[in-house]
């Protein structure tokens, strides 16, 4: 049983939605974010990544700036609060790919009990950052991306409501992705959606592990301070967009390493050949099947193929390509023991393409880059169902959920 609740969102007026809506705070660098807000003064990045407005910032000022920027959007009438609790239907289209989800509050209690399953560990520094952000702003400002094993009955309800209702938002963002939102305000429709989610056994975090962990941490703190907590307070829920699994698309999540761990090119290739079958002149650059990797090194593309001894049989975690690369090359050869904390490795979303891997290496800032075949939803769910976690940055979902279309106030 998965419990979801409607909420009174803070959101932009229809004619301002495109100007306010912003990419997630953690997919752009500070420099990229400053360029975005320079051209889009209403961008919600001023709230989500408020350091764009603090040229040299002590840590405490960043969160105060986020609060001030959110209040500024409200005071200027850019954002307003919904009069009644609603659910929302959020559809995204990227090329021919379409995915449609429900925006709602998901249960913190179900997250804490493991009914909302995660597949990645969080980093303490990033979790702490979002805890401070939520606490100071007194709101969850960006949604967690959840998925569930699809249900035809729920698909039909969503389609019925969308086809019978005029969209509240309908625009194409600067990156070409179309975003359409419908308000679900009728009590019968809200109850119908809730009833179908009550039949969903498990929700899975697709993206937004740090947001979810931070929301749960804030809820725990507030429950401690309010012993008469009833459980239905806004802070006991996590703002989420919840999609059926068969509509989602995972892209590759690639790696680049700054040096060869003291080896020269020939020495590194020799060690790699001892663990993988290595072929030169890999024209495709990006692998077309599991257990193959692209490698850009010394101005050349190579194809790495896994030797049978490295596939780890039927172990769903060890047989992931991200695990194989980590366990058989990144750690033993390049010395990347903890990719969550090692500053020698960077992770590059597949949406940036193979050209970005070439650029990083050709610039001299990195010695080698690896392209991976995407992890599948089935693999993600299998690992999560076993209560295990994948290596960091195992999945890259596209399109990304925009921030700023919905804000979840905690009071």
N, C-alpha and C positions, 0 to 999 in steps of 0.2 A: 504494500500500500504506500503510495507516494502522495503526500499532502502538499497542495499548493494553495496560495491565497492571493486574492486581488489586493491592490494597494492604491493609494492616492499619489500618483506619480507627480513629481515636478518635471515639467517638460516644456519645450519651446512651442510657440505659436506656429501654426501650419506654415505660414509664409517665411518663417525664419529657420525652419528645421535644417535645411541644407547648410546654412551659414554656421549654425551652432554645432552640428554633428561633427565628431572628430574620430580619428583612428584611436585605438587603445594606446594608453600612455607608454606601454612597454614594448611597442614595435618600432618606435622611432627614437633616435638619439636626441640629446638636448639641442644640438645644432639644427637637426632637421625640424624639431618642434618649434624652435624660434623662427625658422623660415616660414613655417606654416602659419603661425599666429601673426607674423608680420603682414601677411597677405589676407588673413581672415581674422578680423579683430574680435568677432563674436565666438571664435572657436572654443569649444569646451576643453581643449588642451590647457587653457589658462586655469582651469579648475583641476583637471586630472594630472597635469604635469606643470604645476604652478611655478616651478623654478624658472620657467621661461620669462617670468616677470621679475625675477630677483637675480640681477647680474652676478653678484657675489653674495652668497647666502649662507648665514649660519643656519643650522638645521631647523631650529625652531621657527624661523621666518617662513619657511616653505609652506608649512601647513596653515599658518595664519593667513598667508597669501591665498591659499586655496579657498579658505572660508570666505575671505573678503571678496574674491572673484565670483564665487557662487552667489553671495548676497547681492553683489552688484548686478548680476544677470536678473535676479528677482526684482530688485528695486527699479531697474530700468524697464521692467515689463517684457524682457526677452523670454523669461521663463515664467510659468504660472503653475499653481497646484491644482490637480484634478479635484472636482467637487465631491466625487464619490469614488469608492474603491472599484477599480476596473482591472480586468486582464487585457492583454494586447496580443494581437497577431502580428508577427514580424517576419516579412518575407524578403529574402535577398536573391538577386540574380546576378551571376557573374558569367558572362557569355551565355552558354546554353545550360549552365548549371543553376538549378533553383532549389532553395531550401526554405521551409516555412516552419517557424516555431512559435511557442507561446511564451509571452513575458509575464512572469509571476514571481511571487515570493516562495522560495523553497524552504523546507524546514531545517533549521539549525540542528535540532535534535536528531533528525535523520542523518545529517552530515556527521554528527558526533558519534552516532551509533554504528556508522559504516554502511548504512543503507544507501546513502549517496557515496558512491565509490570513487576513489581517486586512483590515479595510475602513476603519479610522479610525487617525489618529495619536494618540499618547499625549501627555499633558502631563508635563513633566519633574518638576514638584513632586509630582504624584499618583503617578507611577511610583516616585519616591524614597521616598515615604511607605510604599508597600507593600513595597519592598525592605527598609526598616528594620524593618517589622512582621514579615515572614517571617523575617528574620535573628534578631531578638530572640526571637520565639516558637518558632523552630526548627520551623516547620510552616506549611503553607498552610492558612489557616482558612476560605476561601470558594472555591467552585468557579468555574471559567471555563465559560461557556455556549457550547458548540460545536454545529455542525450539519453535516449531510452530505446529499448527494442520496440520497433514501430508497431502500432495498433491501427488497423484499418478503420475501426469505429471512430477513433480520435481524429484520424485524417479527414474523415467525412464531416465531422462536426466543424473542424477548422475551415474546410472548404465551403461548407454551407454558410457559415457566418461571413466569411470573406466575400463570397459571391453576392450576398444580400446587403452588403454594407459599403458605403462610400469610404475609400481610404482616407485616413487622417493625414498621413504623410505619403508622398509618392515622388521621389526624386532620384536622380542619378548623381552619385558622388564624383569627385574629380578623377578617381581612379577607374571610372566606368562601371562600377558596381551599382545596380539599382536597388533601392531600399523602399519598401512599401509597408505601411503600418495601418492596421485597423483597430479600433477601440471595441472591446467586448464589455459592454456596460449593462446589458439586460440580465437580470437575475437568473432567468431560466438558462441562458447560455452559459453564464458563469458556473452554475451548478452542474450543467451537463459536462463541461470540460473537467471540473473537479472530480466528478463521478468516474470519468474514464481514467484520470490519473490515479485514482484510488485503486485501480486494477493493475497499475504498473508496479511491479515488484521492486525494481531497482532503477535509480538514476545514476548516470556516470558523468564525471567531470571530463569534458573534452578539453576545455581551455579555461584558465582562470583559477588555478590552484591557490595562488597567493591571495587573490580576492576572497575566495571561499574561506580559507584558513583565517584571514584577518577578520571577516565578518563573524565567524564563530568565536574568535577570541574576544571581540568587543562584546558579543552577546553574553559570554561567560562572565566578563567583568561587570556588566550591568545587572545580571541576575544576582551576583554576589551583593551588589549594593542595594538591590530591591528584593528583599526576602519574600514579599507578597506577590512576586511575579506570577502572572496567570498563564504565561506561555504563548499568548496571542499577541504580545507586544511586537511592534515592527522590528525591533532589534533581534527578535528570535527567528527571523527569516533572512534568507539570502536572495537578493535580486538576481534573477536568472532568466536566460532565454533557453527554452527547452525544445530540442529538435528530435524528430524520429531518426534513428540511426541510418536508415536506408536512404536518407536524403543528403547525408554529409559526405564531404570529400576531404581526405587527408593528403597533403602534399609532402614531398621530401623535406627533411630537415638536415641540412648539410653541415660539415665541419671544416674548419681551417685551423692549422697549428702554426705557431710563430717560428719554430725552429725544429731542427731534426735531432734534437737531444744529443748534440755533440758529434753526430755522424755526418760524413759527406754524402753526396747524392748516391754514389756507387755503393757505399756501405749500407745506406738505408735501403736501397733497392735489393741488395743481397739478403738482408734480414726479412724484408717483406716477402721475397720469393720463397723463403723458408716456411712461410705461413699461408701464403695465397699463391694461386697461379696468376702470374703477372704477364699481361700482354700489352705491347706498345700500340700506338696509333689507334686509340679508342675514339673513333670519329663521332659516335653518338654522345659521348661525354657523360650522359646520365643513364644509369642502368635501367634495363627493361624488365628485369625479373628479380625475385628474391635471391639473396646470397651472392649478388654481384655488386661491385662498387666502381665508381669512377675515381680516379686519382689524378690531380693536376700537380705536376712537379717538374721543375727545370724546363718550363715552357713546353711541356708535353703532357698529353692525356694518356693514361694507362687504364686498362681494365683489370680489376682484381676479382678473381673468382674463388669462392670459399672451397678449401679442401674438405673432404668428407669428415675428417676428424674434428673440424671446428663447428659443425652444425648442431652439436649438442642434442641430437636425437629429437625427442618429442617434448623437451622442456620448453614451455611457451615463452619463458623469459630469456633463457640463455640462447634460444634459437632466433631471437629478434636480430635483425641486421645491425641495429644500433648497439646491441650487446656484443655481437661477434666482432665488430670493428673495435669496440672498446677493449674487449678481453684479449684479442689476438693481435692487435697492432698498436692502438693508442697507448695502452698501459705498458705492455712488455717492451715495446720498441721505442716509443716516443716519450715514455715516462709520465703520461697523463694519468695519475692514479685516482684523482677525484675530479671529474669534469665539472662538478657543481661549483668548485672553488678555484680550480687552476686557471690562472690568468693567461696561460699560454694557448688556450683553446677558445675559439669563438664559434658560435652557431649561427647559421645563415638559412633563413626560411627559403623554401624552394621557389616562392613567388618572385624572388630576385633573380633567378635564372643562373645558368652556368657562367655567364659573363661576369657575374659578381665574384665567383670563385677565382676566375682568371685574374680579375682586377686586383683582388687582395694579394695574390701571390706575385703577380707582375710588379706590384708597387714596392715590393721588398719588405712589407710589413709581416708577411707570412711566408713560410717555406713550402708548405704543402696544403692541399685542400682535397676533401673527399666528398663525392656525391653519393647519395643513398637512395635506394628504392623505398617508397613510402610505406610506413607501417599501416596496417589495415585496421578497420573498426573491430573486426572479429578478434584480432590479436590484442587490441587494447582491452576489450571486454573480458577476454579470457584471463589476462594477467590481473586485471582488477578483481575479477570474481574469485581469484585465488588469494586475494589480500596481499598481493605483491606489487612492487613498484618498478617502473621502467627506468632506464638511465635518463638523465635530464635531457630535455629537448628531443624527445622521441617522435613527437607529432607536431605538425604545422597545419592548422585548419584554415582554409580559405573558402569563402570570404570571411573577413574578420567582423565581429560585432562592433558597431559604432558606439561611442560613448556620447552622452549628451541628449539622446532622444528620450531617455528615462532616467530619473534620479529617484532613489528610494530613501525618503526621509525617515529617520529613526524615531521621530516623535511627531 
